[in-house]
């Protein structure tokens, strides 16, 4: 059973009506599949689907967070 929960919606910088969404999805690929964090980029929140999305397996989340923190230091 694919069950998702929106964690946060962040306004997308440099857009009038865009957003970044962060959600958790349990069993995204069918019964007993591992949970993921879903990141969606919406150029317009009126769209039915995000323009881009990525699913990060729960097992990779700590490493992705560390890499994002490193990337932030470079900006």
Backbone as a ProteinNet text record, in pm:
[ID]
protein_1_A
[PRIMARY]
XXXXXXXXXXXXXXXXXXXXXXXXXXXXXXXXXXXXXXXXXXXXXXXXXXXXXXXXXXXXXXXXXXXXXXXXXXX
[TERTIARY]
84.3	0	88.1	75.8	155.1	91.9	161.1	111.1	212	166.1	258.8	210.9	308.5	278.4	364.3	300.7	371.8	437.3	567.9	642.4	650.1	683.4	698.5	685.3	630	626.3	699.7	797.8	882.7	863.2	840.6	829.9	958.3	943.1	1057.1	1110.6	1236.6	1299.2	1297.4	1287.4	1289.4	1168.7	1058.8	935.4	818.3	712	593.8	503.7	494.9	399.8	459.3	590.6	654.2	674.1	711.3	732.6	827.8	890.2	965.5	885.8	856	783.8	871.7	858.7	929.5	823	824.2	724.5	791.7	729.2	771.9	671	722.6	634.3	673.7	576.2	597.4	551.9	633	607.2	578.3	668.7	643.1	639.9	705.6	716.2	647.3	551.9	478.1	505.6	434.2	441.8	586.4	622	752.7	868.8	840.5	949.9	987.1	1112.6	1164	1106	1090.5	1039.3	1139.1	1086.6	1169.3	1124.9	1215.8	1180.5	1165.6	1054.9	1027.3	1044.9	1131.7	1151	1088	997.9	932.6	961.7	984.9	1002.3	884.9	808	690.1	716	718.3	731.8	602.9	491.9	362.2	286.4	234.9	162.7	27.2	-14.9	-142	-128.1	-5.3	17.5	-27.2	-65.5	-106.5	13.3	125	246.2	364	466.8	584.8	658.1	731.1	811	931.8	985.1	1095.5	1067.2	1108.8	1100.6	1210.1	1248	1348.9	1306	1327.6	1301.9	1436.1	1456.6	1580.2	1547.9	1608.1	1583.7	1622.3	1545.7	1571	1714.3	1768.3	1903.4	2010.8	1979.1	2075	2056.9	1955.6	1918.4	2028.9	2095.4	2201.2	2313.9	2355.6	2462.7	2419.4	2293.9	2243.7	2238.2	2193.4	2188.4	2328.5	2426.8	2565	2615.4	2586.4	2630.4	2563.6	2436.6	2368.2	2428.2	2465.1	2528.1	2664.1	2739.2	2866.6	2843.9	2742.1	2712.3	2674.3	2600.2	2559.6	2681.7	2784.2	2906.7	2977.1	2959	3024.3	2954.3	2831.9	2755	2782.4
-118.6	0	123.9	206.4	328.7	437.7	472.6	573.9	687.2	811.1	923.2	1026.4	1101.4	1207.4	1327.5	1440.7	1564.7	1612.4	1638	1686.8	1839.2	1893	2038.5	2082.4	2202.1	2268.1	2401.4	2422.4	2541.4	2620.5	2751.6	2830.5	2817.5	2800.4	2786.2	2924.7	2950.2	3079.4	3104.6	3229.1	3273.3	3223.8	3196.4	3159.3	3230.4	3248.2	3315.3	3220.9	3096.3	3004.2	2864.4	2853.8	2722.8	2679	2553	2499.1	2380.4	2356.1	2233.2	2157.2	2031.5	1951	1836.7	1808	1696.3	1607.2	1479.8	1385.7	1250.8	1172.2	1034.3	945.3	837.9	741.2	602.5	531.6	395.7	296.7	197	95.2	159	245.8	318.4	230.1	116.1	29.9	-104.1	-105.9	-227.8	-283.2	-388.9	-449.2	-482.2	-442.2	-468.5	-391	-296	-213.2	-109.4	-68.4	23.6	163.2	230.9	368	463.4	574.1	676.7	814.7	910.5	1050.9	1100.8	1164.2	1214.9	1366	1414.4	1558.4	1596.1	1691.9	1738	1884	1918.9	2058.8	2094.3	2191	2235.8	2377	2395.8	2530.7	2608.3	2536.3	2594.9	2495.7	2542.7	2454.1	2411.8	2471.8	2431.6	2305.1	2261.2	2138.3	2017.4	1911	1789.2	1707.9	1718	1644.6	1741.2	1711.2	1798	1791.3	1898.9	1902.1	1809.3	1796.3	1703.2	1638.7	1514.6	1451.2	1346.2	1322	1220	1147.2	1017.4	936.1	893.5	927.2	892.2	778.6	661.6	551.6	593	547.6	581.9	548	439.5	397	495.3	579.8	676.2	817	836.9	971.5	1044.3	980	1046.6	1095.9	1013.2	1053.8	1168.5	1167.8	1276.6	1406.6	1400.2	1520.2	1577.1	1491.7	1538.1	1604.4	1545.4	1602.6	1737.8	1750.3	1879.2	1985.8	1946.2	2041.4	2086.6	1994.6	2030.1	2123.6	2093.8	2178.1	2318.7	2330.8	2461.3	2545.3	2482.7	2555.2	2612.2	2546.5	2590.9	2709.5	2739.2	2847.2	2982.6
0	0	0	-101.3	-114.4	-27.3	80.6	172.5	180.6	153.7	159.3	260.3	311.5	407	373.5	346	319.4	448.5	442.7	558.2	555.2	437.4	427.9	283.3	265	135.2	149.3	62.3	68.1	-60.4	-52.1	-175.6	-257.8	-388.6	-478.8	-513.8	-477.9	-507.1	-657.9	-695.4	-835.6	-914.8	-846.7	-917.4	-851.1	-927.5	-872.8	-794.2	-839.8	-778.8	-764.1	-754.1	-745	-601.8	-585.6	-451.8	-458.4	-345.4	-322	-216.3	-243.3	-145.6	-98	29.6	90.4	153.4	115.6	166.6	192.4	278	295	223.7	164.2	98	147.9	199.5	248.1	141.2	116.2	14.7	-122.6	-170.5	-295.5	-420.1	-413.2	-531.5	-510.4	-417	-390.6	-251.3	-218.7	-86	-47.9	73.5	133.3	69.7	-20.4	-72.1	33.9	33.3	134.9	119.1	232.1	232.6	168.6	114.6	52	99.5	82	93.4	-49.3	-78.1	-211.5	-211.8	-300.8	-319.3	-452	-449.1	-571.1	-595.7	-721.2	-761.3	-851.8	-809.8	-881.9	-934.1	-1064	-1118.9	-1099.1	-1090.3	-1058.3	-971.5	-858.8	-768.1	-824.1	-935.7	-995.8	-1080.5	-1105	-1180.8	-1099	-1169.2	-1100.7	-1051	-1120.7	-1086.4	-1082.3	-1003.2	-1002.2	-1136.4	-1166.4	-1288.8	-1277.1	-1156.4	-1127.5	-993.1	-981.1	-849.7	-839.5	-715.6	-687.9	-561.4	-561.5	-442.8	-384.5	-259	-189.3	-92.3	-111.4	-17.5	124.6	220.8	361.2	401.4	347	381.8	333.9	236.3	182.4	237.7	316.9	360	436.3	530.2	607.4	517.5	421.7	330.9	240.4	196.2	111.1	190.1	314.7	399.4	418.4	444.8	460.7	333.6	219.7	92.2	66.1	101.3	84.2	175.8	297.3	389.5	334	273.9	212.1	92.9	12	-103.5	-58.8	50.7	102	138.8	194.6	230.5	107.7	-6.5	-131.1	-195	-153.9	-216.8	-157.1
[MASK]
+++++++++++++++++++++++++++++++++++++++++++++++++++++++++++++++++++++++++++

